[in-house]
C-alpha cells in the first residue's frame, strides 16, 4: 500500500500557491472530495496531468489537496483535456474512494486516450480514510480510449470507459502495485459508458451512446458473471425534443422521498447537453417516478455549463446536491463546485438556483465528486452494520432511525461515519451498503424529530421504474 503525498493548496483571485507537505492528512467525515487533474504549473494536455483529490467542506472551503502517487513504477495520471474522465465514487461501505486513470509518466510520448492498455495500463486507485492509496494496473481495460468510472463493493470493482462495456475484477486476488492484470466483461449491451453508481445493492450506469439507454441497471444486484444486460430506466429522454440531438447524462443520484412508493422515487442527473432544442435538457435534471415511469420535474442550469460530477445528501424531503461543472477541455482547464438545494420533495418542480462554492485554479480541471471516505467503514463489519451481524439490512435502518439526532453516539446507535452524530450522512452510508435482496422492500421507521419517512429500495423494481462527449 502506498501513502499518498499531500499538498496544501491556497487559492486567491484565481491564483494558486502549492506547498508540499510530508503526507496527506486523514479526511474529515462529511466533507467533499473532487478529482482534480493538473498541478497548476504547466498547461493541460492529452499527454497527461497529475491527479489530486481536493477535499472541501460542504461550504466550499478547501481543506487539503492530496496527490496520487506519481513516482517510478505504477502511477495514476489522467488526460488533462478529456472531460469524460475522472469520476469519483465512494465504495459501497463508505470506507474508500475509487477512481481510474493511466499508468504513465507526465508527459507521455503521445495522447493517453489513444494509447493501448497493453502498452499503457489503465489504473484503478483505491484510497482509504487515512489517505493511503492502493493502485492496480490492467492491460485489457479500455484500450485506445478513456477510462472513466469505477464502483467498489468489498473487493469487487466495476469499471467503465469509452469502450468494452462494464468490466469486473476482484481486487482481493491481485497485488497492490501490480501491472498487467485482466478483467472480466460483465455487460456489452452498450460498450461506450460513463458513470457507475451503486444504490440499494444494485449497480447502475449512465451513457450518452446509442438510442436505447441513458441510465440503466446492470443485471440484477451486483453481478460478477458475463452476459448481463443493461435495463434502461423507463421514461428517461434519449433525445432532446427536436428528436435528433442526444441527451448527455454523466453523474446521477437516486433518492427515496415518498414512502408510499416502493423503491427509489426521485432521480437527479448531471447532463452536459448543449441545449440544441426548443425545450433543452441541460444542467442538473430532476425526475420523479410516476406510475412506473420517470417524469421530468425540470432542470437547473444553462447550456454550455457542462454539468458532469454529482453527489447529494438527503434530509427528510430536502436534497442538497453538489455538482462539478465547466470542467475545461483546454490547456487552461477550468471547473466549478456548486451546491443546489431542492426542498420541493417528491414530484416537486425543480427550479433552485446553484450556489458557487469553489473554482478551479488556472491549468487545473475539476472532474468527478463524492463525499470523502470515513474510517467508520473499516473493520470486520460494514460501517452501517450497526448490530454487527454481518448484514446491512432493515434492522440496521431501524437502529439508525431510533438514534437519529443523537450526539456523542456510538456505532451501535446508528453512527456509520464515526463522527459521533447520527444524521443523514449515516443514512447515506446505510443506503450504499444495503445488502438486502434487490427486489425486496421494507418499511422504514420514521424519526419523529424530523418527520423522515424512508423505504428500503429494490434495485430490480427501480430498474423497471428506478468524459468527454461520446
Secondary structure, DSSP 8 states (H G I E B T S, - for coil): -EE-EEEEEEEETTEEEEEE-SS-----TT-EEEEEE--SSS---TT-EEEEEEEE-TTS-EEEEEE---SSSS--EE-SS-TT----EE-TTSSEEEEEEE---SS-SS-STTS-TTTS-EEEEEEETTSEEEEEEESSSSTTS-EEEEEEETTEEEEEESSS-EEEEEGGGS-TT--SB--EEEE-SSSS---EEEETTEEEEE--SSSS-SEEEESSSS--SS---EEE-TT--SB-TTSSSB--EEEEEEE---TTSSS--EEEEEE-----STT---EEEEEEEETTEEEEEEEES-TTS---EEEEEEETTEEEEEEEE----STTEE-EEEEEEE-S-TT-------EEEEE--TTEEEEEEEE---GGG-SSS-TT-TT-SS--SHHHHHHHHHHTT-BS--GGGT--SSSSB-SHHHHHHHHHH--S-TT---B----TTTT---B---HHHHHH------
